[in-house]
């Protein structure tokens, strides 16, 4: 089915966020999204401040190399597109905030947050994946579905569980865009699915 665009206030939502299914399959991927990519995870300006403020609460969960990177470059870098991103280690693709545990990769920030020691969960770009957020030249915000080969199993698992992307990401969508937006998105999904 060809994707279409649904407008909710000043946000343009790809219909794939309603029609496609997704559910992280950590057992299959081992969290490799933390160590694979051309640049770090996109971060917003206020998130850079939160990363710095909360650093004492999560730094002990980071690797020694990760802490050294933060000491060296700070809490973010500017990538080749001019965007603020999480720092990567040396010539590898590993995010400085990665924690290795039981043979898998985790986010040190999120680990600390889940333990109740940190007030910042992790960058919203990570929390919203596989949704990618962009700001258009007309000022509107666009939400599109991103397909990363390393997440192929997550799309399969989501389909098996019949869990649409927007439902899987309910909490981060509400955190970023508010309850009203999510309620309107749910309503739009019902109408869109009824027409399909």
C-alpha positions as MATLAB code, in Angstrom:
seq = 'XXXXXXXXXXXXXXXXXXXXXXXXXXXXXXXXXXXXXXXXXXXXXXXXXXXXXXXXXXXXXXXXXXXXXXXXXXXXXXXXXXXXXXXXXXXXXXXXXXXXXXXXXXXXXXXXXXXXXXXXXXXXXXXXXXXXXXXXXXXXXXXXXXXXXXXXXXXXXXXXXXXXXXXXXXXXXXXXXXXXXXXXXXXXXXXXXXXX';
ca = [
       0.000    0.000    0.000;
       1.323    3.429   -0.923;
       1.856    5.729    2.023;
      -0.046    8.974    2.383;
       0.225   11.976    4.687;
      -2.090   12.750    7.586;
      -1.976   16.271    9.019;
      -2.619   16.736   12.738;
      -2.345   20.439   13.538;
       1.186   21.428   12.441;
       2.463   17.841   12.280;
       2.518   15.756    9.094;
       2.363   12.033    9.834;
       3.218    9.328    7.310;
       0.422    6.748    7.173;
       3.096    4.050    7.552;
       3.286    4.978   11.241;
      -0.303    3.699   11.460;
      -0.162    0.788    9.009;
       3.261   -0.708    9.741;
       4.020   -2.744   12.863;
       7.128   -2.667   15.055;
       8.333   -4.101   18.353;
      11.990   -4.053   19.401;
      13.444   -7.558   19.371;
      16.447   -7.141   21.647;
      17.077  -10.890   21.802;
      17.776  -10.852   18.059;
      19.687   -7.564   17.673;
      21.466   -7.197   21.031;
      21.091   -3.416   20.898;
      23.426   -2.882   17.942;
      21.681    0.412   17.138;
      24.003    1.871   19.816;
      27.128    0.855   17.913;
      26.188    1.090   14.221;
      25.591    4.244   12.198;
      27.195    7.014   10.159;
      26.908    9.493   13.021;
      25.625    9.680   16.575;
      21.966    9.909   17.551;
      20.414   13.323   16.845;
      19.932   15.408   19.976;
      18.020   18.603   20.627;
      19.490   21.708   22.244;
      17.726   21.248   25.555;
      18.836   17.604   25.584;
      22.495   18.666   25.468;
      21.875   20.621   28.666;
      20.125   17.642   30.262;
      22.966   15.305   29.283;
      25.416   17.603   31.036;
      23.256   18.200   34.108;
      22.504   14.500   34.633;
      26.031   13.290   33.837;
      26.941   12.517   37.482;
      23.900   10.218   37.631;
      24.799    7.991   34.671;
      28.524    8.330   33.985;
      29.491    5.348   36.163;
      27.482    3.094   33.840;
      29.447    4.276   30.788;
      32.638    2.648   29.557;
      35.957    4.250   30.424;
      36.387    5.106   26.729;
      32.960    6.755   26.708;
      33.769    8.920   29.735;
      37.097    9.874   28.178;
      35.288   10.923   24.979;
      32.931   13.179   26.943;
      35.892   14.733   28.780;
      37.584   15.288   25.423;
      34.750   16.607   23.224;
      31.806   17.382   25.488;
      28.292   15.952   25.489;
      27.597   16.253   21.763;
      29.264   16.678   18.385;
      28.218   18.375   15.159;
      27.981   15.895   12.290;
      28.629   16.475    8.579;
      25.035   17.701    8.107;
      25.517   20.328   10.821;
      23.262   18.506   13.309;
      23.903   17.988   17.014;
      24.507   14.286   17.686;
      25.791   12.061   20.470;
      29.599   11.638   20.337;
      31.080    8.517   18.739;
      34.239    6.802   19.910;
      37.326    7.262   17.737;
      37.083    5.657   14.325;
      34.270    3.324   15.360;
      30.511    3.846   15.250;
      29.961    3.236   18.952;
      27.990    5.897   20.836;
      29.896    7.280   23.821;
      26.858    6.599   26.029;
      26.826    2.848   25.273;
      27.035    0.299   28.061;
      28.017   -3.323   27.362;
      26.303   -5.843   29.588;
      25.695   -9.592   29.326;
      26.988   -9.660   25.751;
      24.667   -6.890   24.533;
      24.569   -3.104   24.167;
      22.461   -0.802   26.307;
      22.190    2.951   26.765;
      23.932    3.928   30.021;
      21.582    6.910   30.368;
      18.475    4.758   30.005;
      19.845    2.153   32.425;
      20.305    4.876   35.046;
      16.844    6.333   34.287;
      15.163    2.927   34.712;
      16.967    2.503   38.051;
      15.468    5.827   39.205;
      18.855    7.545   39.394;
      18.559    9.857   36.377;
      15.779   12.271   35.364;
      16.632   12.078   31.625;
      15.624    8.876   29.779;
      17.774    9.234   26.623;
      17.619   11.370   23.445;
      14.103   11.525   22.021;
      15.440   10.475   18.610;
      16.378    7.123   20.181;
      13.122    6.803   22.089;
      11.032    7.500   18.969;
      12.798    5.072   16.650;
      11.708    3.923   14.003;
      10.017    7.325   13.644;
      12.288   10.062   12.333;
      11.294   13.661   13.063;
      12.222   16.514   10.728;
      11.320   20.184   10.457;
      10.250   21.291    6.982;
      11.064   24.635    5.381;
       7.458   25.778    5.940;
       7.832   25.214    9.696;
       5.746   22.049    9.821;
       7.034   18.952   11.593;
       7.166   15.677    9.642;
       7.048   12.195   11.174;
       8.284    9.470    8.832;
       9.013    5.789    9.213;
      12.673    4.804    8.945;
      13.670    1.302    7.876;
      17.052    0.167    9.130;
      18.147   -3.353    8.093;
      19.348   -4.096   11.640;
      15.735   -3.657   12.808;
      14.222   -6.124   10.303;
      13.398   -8.528   13.153;
      11.591   -5.743   15.035;
       9.262   -5.212   12.076;
       8.617   -8.980   11.947;
       7.977   -9.160   15.692;
       5.643   -6.152   15.518;
       3.666   -7.807   12.722;
       3.397  -11.021   14.714;
       2.172   -9.067   17.755;
      -0.079   -6.876   15.562;
       1.454   -3.808   17.211;
       1.358   -0.682   15.010;
       4.324    1.681   15.232;
       2.274    4.465   16.838;
       1.041    2.126   19.586;
       4.525    0.749   20.243;
       5.753    4.338   20.627;
       2.791    5.644   22.629;
       4.836    6.859   25.619;
       7.577    8.736   23.697;
       5.009   10.223   21.284;
       3.036   11.611   24.232;
       6.260   12.816   25.869;
       7.323   14.683   22.723;
       4.024   15.891   21.265;
       1.503   15.695   24.109;
      -1.611   13.692   24.998;
      -3.861   15.704   22.707;
      -1.699   14.920   19.688;
      -1.671   11.228   20.531;
      -5.428   11.170   21.012;
      -5.897   12.835   17.613;
      -3.452   10.343   16.085;
      -5.481    7.452   17.494;
      -8.628    8.970   16.004;
      -6.939    9.442   12.646;
      -5.772    5.814   12.745;
      -9.317    4.548   13.255;
     -10.593    6.602   10.318;
      -7.630    5.640    8.095;
      -7.947    1.920    8.902;
     -11.708    2.015    8.286;
     -11.092    3.391    4.791;
      -8.374    0.840    3.967;
];
